[in-house]
């Protein structure tokens, strides 16, 4: 019987998605530890930080509050982890909806408010691990679909760049740890 991925369990229906992948010379367990390591996310990346700051410029210029991207952890296992975000992302402040946990994310069904998930999956590969990240967005109605589509076109390239840089940081951390520990 084929295993259903965690991302499919969390958001099986979606209208928008994007995947990026990289090969990592490390075991899948080490790669997933690098995905989960908070220090990796805190490592300086000026381009990533600049792109994230650009997202808030219109809201700041108009004197409005800026929502914080607070992803909710939805699920994880030895080879995959998924987090989610709910909001009207096209709004200047992101229209973010605070979500307490995975159950609240699953139950949320307000019209005009999309759900976004991002997942990381590590699968064995001949050189170590194939690490894949996937972003999916589900718009629950025509209104949110029409509002989100232009936003997706606008942010897809910078978002993809951020995802690729994140994969590179994970790869570097996992390979560095693997070379420091030596072969098993």
trRosetta pair geometry for C-beta under 8 A, 3 or more apart (Angstrom, degrees):
i j d omega theta_ij theta_ji phi_ij phi_ji
4 8 5.1 -116 179 86 89 127
4 9 5.7 108 123 -59 114 90
5 8 4.5 95 61 6 84 103
5 9 7.1 -145 99 -6 46 85
5 80 6.3 179 -162 -121 86 168
5 119 7.6 92 154 158 118 162
5 121 6.7 -33 -147 -96 124 142
6 9 5.4 -52 -150 35 37 114
6 10 6.2 28 155 -15 69 109
6 74 7.6 144 163 103 108 103
6 75 4.5 -159 -161 100 121 125
6 76 7.1 42 -136 -96 172 28
6 77 6.6 180 -56 6 131 103
6 80 4.6 170 18 117 122 130
6 81 7.3 -18 83 -117 156 11
6 82 4.8 -159 125 -12 112 126
6 119 6.5 164 85 -132 98 132
7 10 5.8 -59 -143 42 32 106
7 11 6.5 -39 178 46 68 88
7 80 7.2 -114 -22 -177 86 130
7 82 5.2 170 -85 -98 66 130
7 117 6.1 157 -143 123 85 134
7 119 3.9 -88 -76 -23 119 160
7 121 7.4 -81 -11 -48 121 119
7 134 5.9 51 -153 74 170 125
7 136 6.8 126 178 2 112 133
8 11 7.7 -90 -130 68 19 49
8 12 5.2 48 -174 -100 66 79
9 12 7.2 22 -100 -55 11 96
9 75 6.7 -3 82 24 127 168
10 74 4.9 62 -120 144 139 149
10 75 6.1 -153 -61 14 119 121
10 82 5.0 -173 1 135 157 152
10 84 6.5 -152 171 -60 129 123
10 102 7.7 -87 -118 -150 106 103
10 105 7.6 -4 -160 120 100 130
10 106 7.7 -105 -142 -85 64 90
10 117 5.3 131 114 -116 125 156
10 119 7.7 158 43 -69 136 120
11 14 5.6 51 149 -57 110 115
11 84 7.4 146 -44 -105 121 117
11 115 6.3 -165 -108 112 121 119
11 117 4.5 -167 -1 5 139 137
11 136 5.0 168 105 96 136 133
11 138 5.6 -153 -160 -22 109 124
13 138 5.7 79 101 -120 77 125
14 17 5.7 89 110 -56 134 102
14 136 4.1 -70 -114 -179 172 107
14 137 5.9 115 -160 68 107 32
14 138 4.5 -89 -105 -71 66 78
15 137 6.6 -49 58 92 77 81
15 138 6.7 115 4 -123 79 42
15 139 5.6 -34 22 23 135 99
15 145 6.3 40 35 -124 174 103
16 135 8.0 -27 122 117 92 90
16 136 6.9 147 87 -158 62 46
16 137 4.1 0 60 49 111 106
16 139 7.9 63 -1 -18 105 102
16 148 7.2 -127 -14 135 143 122
16 149 8.0 -177 -69 -105 125 59
16 152 5.2 -119 -129 -125 152 150
17 134 6.3 -3 -170 -175 105 99
17 135 6.5 168 -149 87 55 55
17 136 4.6 -8 -100 -102 95 74
17 137 7.4 -166 -70 18 53 67
18 134 7.1 169 85 -150 42 57
18 135 5.1 0 53 52 88 100
18 156 6.6 157 -66 -150 150 94
18 159 7.3 111 60 106 154 115
18 160 6.1 -99 162 -89 146 98
18 163 7.4 171 113 13 115 165
19 132 6.0 -12 -166 -170 107 104
19 133 7.0 162 -150 85 56 48
19 134 4.6 -17 -99 -100 84 84
19 135 7.9 -168 -74 22 41 63
20 132 7.3 159 83 -153 41 57
20 133 5.3 -6 58 57 88 95
20 160 6.5 143 -62 -155 129 79
20 163 4.7 140 22 125 145 119
20 164 5.4 -123 -167 -78 151 72
20 167 5.9 -133 120 -27 115 146
21 130 6.0 5 -175 179 124 91
21 131 6.3 162 -153 86 69 50
21 132 4.3 -23 -96 -99 101 73
21 133 7.4 179 -80 19 51 61
21 167 7.3 167 -157 -139 16 153
22 130 7.8 169 86 -155 31 54
22 131 5.4 -13 61 61 79 100
22 164 7.9 116 -52 -147 118 68
22 167 4.5 140 0 157 129 124
22 168 6.9 158 -82 -75 167 52
22 170 7.9 144 59 72 132 103
22 171 5.3 -74 120 -63 140 136
23 125 5.8 -135 -134 120 95 161
23 127 5.6 51 170 65 125 125
23 128 6.9 116 175 54 81 96
23 129 7.2 153 -158 82 53 48
23 130 5.9 -32 -101 -101 68 64
23 131 7.6 161 -104 17 17 79
23 171 8.0 63 89 -123 36 127
24 31 5.1 120 83 -99 156 122
24 122 7.8 -47 42 -133 133 104
24 125 7.9 113 45 39 63 133
24 128 5.3 -102 99 103 61 129
24 129 4.5 -18 61 65 102 99
24 130 7.8 171 18 -92 81 16
24 131 5.3 45 -13 -14 123 118
24 170 7.4 -64 -90 119 142 90
24 171 4.7 -145 -103 -125 97 81
24 174 5.3 21 -178 84 135 139
24 175 6.3 -139 -166 -54 83 94
25 127 5.7 -59 -97 153 76 99
25 128 4.6 161 -134 -23 28 148
25 175 5.3 57 63 -114 89 106
25 178 6.7 -160 115 83 75 154
26 30 4.3 -102 164 86 117 129
26 31 5.4 146 90 -56 112 83
26 34 7.8 72 91 -11 159 135
26 128 5.1 69 36 -175 28 138
26 129 6.0 -35 75 11 67 119
26 174 4.0 -148 42 150 162 105
26 175 5.5 -131 -41 -81 113 51
26 177 7.1 56 -129 69 143 93
26 178 4.0 -146 -110 -48 97 143
27 30 4.8 91 60 7 79 103
27 31 7.1 -146 96 -7 40 88
27 128 6.5 -102 -67 -160 29 85
27 129 6.7 84 170 -46 16 115
27 178 7.1 152 8 -108 76 119
27 184 7.4 33 -42 -23 143 132
28 31 5.4 -56 -146 37 35 114
28 32 6.3 32 158 -18 69 104
28 78 7.5 68 123 146 115 88
28 79 5.8 -11 168 -114 134 88
28 122 4.0 144 -149 133 89 118
28 123 6.9 20 -102 -111 130 5
28 124 5.9 -72 -37 -69 124 65
28 128 7.9 163 -48 159 57 70
28 129 4.7 145 -83 -107 63 122
29 32 5.9 -55 -149 37 30 108
29 33 6.6 34 150 -21 63 103
29 78 6.8 -35 -100 -171 81 95
30 33 5.6 -49 -151 32 34 114
30 34 6.6 35 149 -19 64 102
30 129 7.9 -157 62 -16 86 145
30 174 5.0 118 129 -154 96 94
30 177 5.8 -174 -165 92 115 123
30 178 5.5 90 148 -71 167 96
31 34 5.6 -54 -154 35 34 112
31 35 6.6 39 146 -23 65 100
31 122 4.4 149 89 -118 128 140
31 128 7.7 128 -47 145 124 108
31 129 4.6 -124 -24 94 152 166
31 131 5.5 -148 -177 -80 137 118
31 170 6.8 60 -162 157 77 108
31 171 7.9 0 -126 -100 98 51
31 174 4.7 17 -97 -118 57 157
32 35 5.3 -43 -148 29 39 117
32 36 6.4 28 156 -11 66 107
32 78 6.7 172 31 178 173 44
32 79 6.6 -112 -69 -116 138 28
32 81 7.1 133 -151 -20 96 112
32 120 7.6 152 -118 114 69 116
32 122 5.2 -114 -55 9 89 143
33 36 5.9 -64 -149 45 31 104
33 37 6.3 46 151 -44 66 102
33 174 7.4 130 64 -106 86 88
33 177 7.4 -103 90 102 125 171
34 37 5.6 -40 -143 11 34 120
34 40 6.0 91 -179 -64 73 152
34 170 4.7 123 126 -159 116 74
34 171 7.9 141 124 -52 158 15
34 173 4.2 149 -140 95 116 115
34 174 4.1 -91 -20 -60 151 87
34 177 6.9 -157 -71 9 106 137
35 40 7.7 -83 -124 59 15 156
35 81 6.0 166 127 30 134 133
35 120 4.7 178 -141 109 143 158
35 122 7.5 -139 -21 -41 136 117
35 131 7.7 -178 -67 -147 116 125
35 170 5.7 25 -80 -132 63 132
36 76 7.7 79 -88 -157 120 159
36 81 6.7 146 -76 -53 92 164
37 40 4.7 88 85 -9 100 105
37 41 7.8 176 101 -4 62 81
37 173 6.5 -148 53 163 145 153
38 41 5.9 -60 -162 36 47 108
38 42 6.3 33 148 -14 76 112
39 42 5.5 -66 -146 44 37 108
39 43 6.7 58 153 -48 68 87
40 43 5.9 -32 -158 -4 34 115
40 169 5.5 134 -173 139 97 113
40 170 6.2 58 -174 -89 152 62
40 173 5.2 -63 -98 -39 116 161
43 169 6.0 174 59 -150 137 130
44 49 7.5 -35 -158 -24 65 135
45 48 3.8 32 108 23 119 118
45 49 6.1 150 84 -18 65 87
45 165 5.9 121 -165 154 145 134
45 169 7.1 -75 -66 -66 134 136
46 49 5.7 -59 -144 41 29 111
46 50 6.1 32 157 -23 66 107
47 50 5.7 -53 -146 35 29 111
47 51 6.4 28 156 -18 64 105
47 161 7.4 -92 143 145 123 122
47 165 6.8 -169 81 -89 117 162
48 51 5.9 -57 -149 36 30 110
48 52 6.4 26 154 -16 65 108
48 162 5.3 103 -127 -125 91 87
48 165 5.5 -150 -63 94 113 148
48 166 7.6 104 -109 -58 144 81
49 52 5.8 -56 -146 38 31 110
49 53 6.2 32 154 -20 65 108
50 53 5.7 -56 -147 37 30 112
50 54 6.4 39 152 -27 64 102
51 54 5.6 -46 -148 27 32 116
51 55 7.1 44 150 -28 58 97
51 158 4.8 174 -153 -174 126 119
51 161 6.9 175 -78 83 163 119
51 162 5.9 -141 87 -66 148 110
52 55 5.8 -43 -164 17 37 119
52 56 7.7 21 148 -9 61 103
52 69 7.8 -95 -147 6 114 137
52 162 7.6 96 -56 -108 89 141
53 56 6.1 -66 -162 37 41 104
53 57 7.1 64 143 -50 69 88
54 57 5.6 -27 -156 -10 43 119
54 158 7.6 -103 69 -151 135 164
55 94 7.8 41 156 -71 116 108
55 155 7.7 46 -106 -114 106 120
56 59 5.5 -64 -164 48 62 112
56 60 5.6 62 141 -26 88 108
56 66 4.4 26 -142 -135 118 138
57 60 5.7 -61 -143 39 29 110
57 61 6.2 30 161 -22 67 107
58 61 5.8 -56 -147 34 30 111
58 62 6.5 13 160 -5 64 110
58 92 5.1 -119 109 -133 107 101
59 62 6.1 -68 -150 46 29 101
59 64 4.6 -89 -164 73 81 103
59 65 7.1 -47 169 87 123 29
59 66 5.0 135 101 -89 140 81
59 92 4.0 145 -82 155 85 99
59 93 5.1 115 -124 -77 142 62
60 63 7.6 38 -178 -74 33 26
60 64 7.7 -94 -66 53 21 65
60 66 6.4 -3 -61 -56 83 125
62 92 6.4 -22 41 -178 138 165
64 92 5.6 78 67 106 148 129
64 93 5.6 -110 136 -59 119 109
65 93 5.5 39 87 -123 74 135
66 93 5.9 -152 -119 -132 30 77
66 94 7.6 63 -169 1 58 110
67 87 7.0 144 131 -128 167 148
67 93 4.8 101 -19 161 95 81
67 94 3.9 -111 53 54 132 120
67 95 7.2 -82 -26 24 155 17
67 96 3.9 147 -174 12 146 121
68 96 7.4 -105 58 54 45 166
69 85 6.7 -28 -155 -114 79 145
69 94 7.4 -128 -76 -152 74 165
69 96 7.5 -155 -100 -95 43 147
70 85 7.7 137 74 -113 45 95
70 96 7.3 104 33 169 87 146
70 98 7.2 6 74 -121 133 73
71 83 3.9 47 159 152 125 128
71 84 6.5 137 -161 61 81 24
71 85 5.4 -63 -107 -60 69 96
71 118 7.0 -59 -127 37 144 113
72 83 6.2 159 75 -164 38 78
72 84 5.2 -29 60 64 95 81
72 85 7.1 156 12 -78 82 46
72 99 4.4 -76 -39 93 151 111
72 100 7.4 56 -125 83 132 17
72 101 6.5 178 -170 -126 121 17
72 102 6.9 174 141 -71 112 50
72 104 7.6 -110 -157 70 164 105
72 105 5.5 -174 87 -58 143 127
73 76 7.1 -41 -172 -20 107 112
73 81 7.6 -46 -146 -173 92 102
73 83 5.4 -44 -101 -105 42 89
73 102 7.1 -55 106 -56 59 98
74 82 4.6 -51 66 104 115 95
74 83 5.9 167 2 -113 90 27
74 84 5.0 68 -52 -10 127 106
74 102 4.5 115 -142 -113 56 100
74 105 5.9 -77 -103 66 104 158
74 117 6.8 -34 7 -129 156 112
75 80 7.7 10 112 111 95 99
75 81 7.3 -172 98 -146 52 46
75 82 5.1 14 53 47 84 107
75 102 6.4 88 -50 -120 76 147
76 80 6.6 -162 -141 100 55 55
76 81 3.8 4 -109 -109 106 82
76 82 7.0 -171 -72 20 64 62
77 80 5.7 22 46 49 88 81
77 81 7.9 -167 26 -72 45 59
79 121 6.2 33 144 -159 86 70
79 122 5.1 -128 -154 63 71 79
79 123 6.7 65 -172 -80 127 55
80 119 6.3 0 -171 -176 98 111
80 120 6.8 171 -147 88 52 53
80 121 4.5 -3 -103 -106 94 78
80 122 7.4 -156 -68 21 51 67
81 119 6.7 172 88 -149 44 66
81 120 5.3 3 53 51 89 95
82 117 5.6 1 -173 -175 105 116
82 118 7.2 165 -150 84 59 40
82 119 4.2 -19 -99 -97 83 95
82 120 8.0 -167 -73 23 47 58
83 117 7.0 159 83 -152 38 67
83 118 5.7 -13 61 59 87 87
83 119 7.8 168 20 -82 58 50
84 99 6.8 -49 98 85 103 160
84 102 7.8 109 21 -117 125 64
84 105 4.8 98 78 -149 147 145
84 115 6.3 -14 -166 -174 118 97
84 116 6.5 150 -157 84 64 53
84 117 4.7 -31 -97 -97 83 76
84 118 7.8 172 -86 17 37 64
85 96 7.0 -56 -174 -132 98 100
85 99 7.6 -171 -130 16 32 132
85 115 7.6 150 80 -162 46 53
85 116 4.6 -16 63 64 93 105
85 117 7.8 174 21 -81 68 34
85 118 7.9 26 1 -4 106 100
86 96 7.2 105 83 -159 57 58
86 97 4.2 -44 100 55 108 114
86 99 5.5 105 14 -50 116 128
86 105 6.8 -171 -38 -129 118 77
86 108 5.6 -42 -105 125 161 162
86 113 6.1 40 175 155 96 111
86 114 7.3 -175 -148 97 59 46
86 115 5.3 -25 -101 -106 81 69
86 116 7.4 -176 -81 21 32 74
87 91 7.7 -115 165 35 98 109
87 94 5.2 -5 164 151 152 81
87 95 4.5 138 -177 93 86 75
87 96 4.0 -36 -93 -98 132 46
87 97 5.6 -170 -81 1 62 76
87 113 6.8 -72 -159 -159 8 91
87 114 7.1 -23 70 65 45 79
87 116 7.6 -30 35 7 87 114
88 91 4.7 56 105 -12 103 115
88 94 7.5 133 75 150 56 35
88 95 2.9 -32 53 101 86 165
88 112 6.7 -2 -93 145 117 87
88 113 5.8 -73 -58 -113 81 70
88 114 7.3 115 -101 21 43 84
88 144 7.3 -115 -117 -124 82 98
88 147 7.1 -19 -161 124 94 143
89 94 5.8 -12 -129 -152 51 67
89 95 6.6 -98 -46 48 23 102
89 114 6.7 -47 -1 58 105 123
89 116 7.2 62 -55 -36 138 137
89 148 6.6 62 51 -123 106 91
89 151 5.7 144 103 146 100 153
89 155 8.0 -85 150 15 126 157
90 95 7.5 5 52 8 56 130
90 147 5.0 -143 30 160 154 94
90 148 6.1 -139 -35 -98 117 46
90 150 7.3 68 -120 72 129 90
90 151 4.0 -122 -91 -60 90 140
91 94 6.2 -56 73 37 88 7
91 95 3.8 97 29 -38 134 104
93 96 7.4 -102 132 8 84 86
95 113 7.3 -144 140 -122 121 91
97 108 7.0 133 114 -146 147 147
97 110 7.7 164 -96 33 161 138
97 113 6.3 47 -27 -173 139 141
99 104 5.0 173 -164 105 77 115
99 105 5.0 62 179 -74 141 80
99 108 6.7 -66 -111 -38 113 145
100 103 8.0 -27 83 62 99 86
100 104 4.6 96 44 -7 87 154
101 104 5.3 100 51 11 62 101
101 105 7.2 -114 109 -5 36 92
102 105 5.5 -53 -148 35 35 115
102 106 6.3 34 154 -19 67 105
103 106 5.7 -55 -148 37 31 110
103 107 6.2 23 157 -14 66 111
104 107 5.9 -59 -142 42 29 107
104 108 6.3 45 156 -42 64 100
105 108 6.0 -46 -151 12 27 116
105 115 7.2 109 -172 -141 89 124
108 113 7.6 -82 159 103 113 126
108 115 7.0 139 88 -83 118 116
109 140 6.9 140 -161 -126 64 154
110 113 4.7 26 87 29 104 130
110 140 7.7 148 88 42 40 156
111 140 6.0 -132 -123 97 49 122
111 141 5.1 18 -151 -9 93 146
111 143 7.1 60 162 46 100 128
111 144 7.4 -162 173 -24 60 117
112 140 7.5 -58 -8 61 21 104
112 141 6.3 -37 -60 51 50 124
112 143 5.1 -33 -101 98 87 128
112 144 5.0 161 -145 -59 36 100
112 147 7.8 42 -156 22 81 145
113 140 7.0 9 60 19 56 122
113 144 6.5 -110 -13 -98 13 142
114 137 5.4 15 172 -176 134 97
114 138 6.1 164 -156 83 80 47
114 139 4.7 -38 -94 -94 105 63
114 140 7.0 -171 -96 -6 48 78
114 144 5.2 167 -49 168 87 131
114 148 5.5 65 -37 -80 150 148
115 137 7.2 166 85 -152 46 53
115 138 4.9 -1 55 54 94 101
115 140 7.8 68 -3 -44 94 99
116 135 6.8 -7 -172 -171 99 92
116 136 7.0 166 -152 86 53 49
116 137 4.9 -15 -101 -101 80 81
116 138 7.9 -167 -75 22 37 66
117 135 7.3 173 89 -150 49 48
117 136 5.1 -1 55 55 92 96
118 133 6.6 2 -176 -175 93 100
118 134 7.2 174 -150 87 50 45
118 135 4.9 -13 -102 -101 83 77
118 136 7.9 179 -79 21 39 64
119 133 6.8 170 87 -150 48 54
119 134 5.2 -6 56 55 96 89
119 136 7.9 12 3 4 104 104
120 131 6.7 -10 -169 -170 95 94
120 132 7.2 158 -154 84 47 49
120 133 5.2 -19 -97 -98 71 80
120 170 7.7 -176 -146 -112 143 169
121 131 7.4 159 81 -153 47 47
121 132 4.8 -14 59 60 95 98
121 133 7.9 170 18 -83 70 33
121 134 7.5 11 3 3 111 106
122 129 4.9 -17 -165 -167 97 128
122 130 7.4 151 -155 74 46 47
122 131 5.4 -13 -101 -100 75 75
123 129 6.8 135 67 -158 35 71
123 130 5.0 -20 64 58 91 98
123 132 7.4 14 6 2 105 110
124 128 7.9 -120 -149 149 56 27
124 129 6.5 -57 -111 -104 32 61
124 130 7.8 15 93 14 16 84
125 128 5.8 1 64 68 97 44
125 129 5.4 112 16 -151 106 7
125 130 4.2 118 -64 -33 129 84
128 178 7.9 -20 -134 -118 140 170
129 174 7.6 -62 45 146 138 156
131 167 6.1 161 105 -146 119 98
131 170 6.4 -161 164 107 164 133
131 171 6.9 -154 33 -74 144 86
133 163 5.3 -160 92 -165 139 110
133 166 7.0 49 -45 89 167 120
133 167 6.1 -132 -3 -71 123 106
135 159 7.0 -64 30 154 171 127
135 163 7.0 -111 -25 -83 120 142
137 148 6.6 -169 145 172 140 145
137 152 7.0 -144 42 -92 153 122
139 144 4.0 -171 -159 107 99 103
139 145 4.1 150 106 -74 148 67
139 148 5.2 -150 -83 22 130 144
140 144 6.0 50 41 36 67 143
141 144 5.5 88 56 16 75 97
141 145 6.9 -135 100 -7 37 95
142 145 5.4 -60 -143 39 33 116
142 146 6.1 31 161 -19 70 106
143 146 6.2 -62 -152 37 24 105
143 147 6.4 13 155 -10 63 113
144 147 5.6 -59 -141 44 34 109
144 148 5.6 29 161 -20 70 113
145 148 6.1 -56 -134 39 23 105
145 149 6.3 35 163 -36 60 104
146 149 6.3 -41 -143 15 24 115
147 150 7.6 -69 -175 33 30 95
147 151 7.1 20 145 -9 64 119
148 151 5.4 -70 -156 44 44 115
148 152 5.9 48 151 -28 79 104
149 152 5.7 -52 -148 31 30 114
149 153 6.7 31 154 -19 63 102
150 153 5.5 -49 -151 33 38 114
150 154 6.4 38 151 -19 66 106
151 154 5.6 -58 -152 38 32 113
151 155 6.1 1 162 3 69 113
152 155 6.5 -69 -134 49 24 89
152 156 5.6 45 166 -55 65 104
153 156 6.2 -34 -135 1 20 118
155 158 5.9 -69 -157 54 58 100
155 159 4.9 58 148 -28 89 115
156 159 5.8 -60 -138 42 22 111
156 160 6.1 26 161 -22 62 109
157 160 5.8 -54 -146 35 27 112
157 161 6.5 31 154 -21 61 104
158 161 5.4 -51 -149 34 36 116
158 162 6.5 39 152 -20 66 101
159 162 5.6 -51 -152 34 34 112
159 163 6.5 34 150 -19 65 104
160 163 5.5 -52 -147 36 34 113
160 164 6.3 33 155 -18 67 104
161 164 5.9 -53 -146 36 31 109
161 165 6.3 28 155 -16 64 107
162 165 5.8 -58 -147 39 30 109
162 166 6.3 34 152 -22 64 106
163 166 5.6 -54 -148 35 31 114
163 167 6.5 33 152 -20 64 102
164 167 5.6 -49 -150 34 34 113
164 168 6.5 37 150 -21 64 103
165 168 5.5 -49 -149 34 35 115
165 169 6.5 37 151 -20 65 102
166 169 5.7 -52 -149 34 33 111
166 170 6.4 33 152 -17 65 104
167 170 5.7 -55 -149 37 33 111
167 171 6.2 36 153 -22 67 106
168 171 5.6 -52 -146 36 30 114
168 172 6.3 32 154 -20 64 105
169 172 5.8 -52 -147 36 30 112
169 173 6.4 28 155 -17 64 107
170 173 5.9 -58 -148 38 30 109
170 174 6.2 24 158 -15 67 110
171 174 6.1 -60 -144 40 26 106
171 175 6.0 18 162 -13 65 113
172 175 6.1 -61 -141 42 24 105
172 176 6.0 26 159 -22 63 112
173 176 5.8 -56 -144 36 25 112
173 177 6.3 24 157 -17 62 108
174 177 5.8 -56 -148 38 29 110
174 178 6.1 30 153 -21 65 109
175 178 5.5 -51 -142 37 32 114
175 179 6.2 29 158 -16 66 105
176 179 6.1 -56 -146 38 27 105
176 180 6.3 27 154 -19 63 109
177 180 5.7 -58 -147 37 29 111
177 181 6.2 19 157 -11 66 111
178 181 6.0 -62 -144 43 27 104
179 182 7.4 34 -172 -76 31 40
181 184 8.0 8 130 -72 115 66
